């Protein structure tokens, strides 16, 4: 295995102690030889713009919690404002607020959270926001012709499998498919903004944060281990596996309420999250997994669009 760079831009899989003789598993293999078609994705080259400061692990758990705190506070404020508008304009109860207002409040929360994060976290990280979360737009752009079909195929597979499952007669997601205008709004939100925010949250912040926390808790409390921790920003394979599973559970829980926590669908969502995590790690790109996520969601709405004659006959829409 090649020698570890002195100042890598992002965490790598590797040993956690100098005397650890276990086999090191490279997460990102070397570039394939010219003409080698066995590699599914093009390798991601190093980011030459990364600052040459001492290695440090970002985003860590504190950064992830700060991101969640910002989003939670903004969501609370937007929900309170939404309820006020709902009561004054339509005299609705809190449980029956218009789907448009619900989507608008979430969209507001996502946009403002990302805007604040764009300026705040570079101050903490001493590097750009995109570099800190390893957005890597180049990898997403180079592999887009492969990533989009993966998202489409994944969505078709999940929908075919979920059609065989027994679902409750009424699920909360049905509330967003009452009128054509509601469906168009949720289509735009679910295809463009929601995948971006969710990938930044789960694969940009929580995935590395939980892995870093796992390695820190597993670190031997010795001076040598502490010195090694401070001299590198490597992440071990067990930490990434743990974090992938944990964040996929959280991702599934976030979407569980939409499908009334139907177990067959929850299992499928968990598998989708693992697939998105693999792509994010394989290409070292949050925007690559975002592209797959957006393609996945787009397929759902495309099928609904076709089945309902352009959202004109929503009564034909099944779960």
Beta strands, then each sheet from edge to edge (+ up, - down):
end
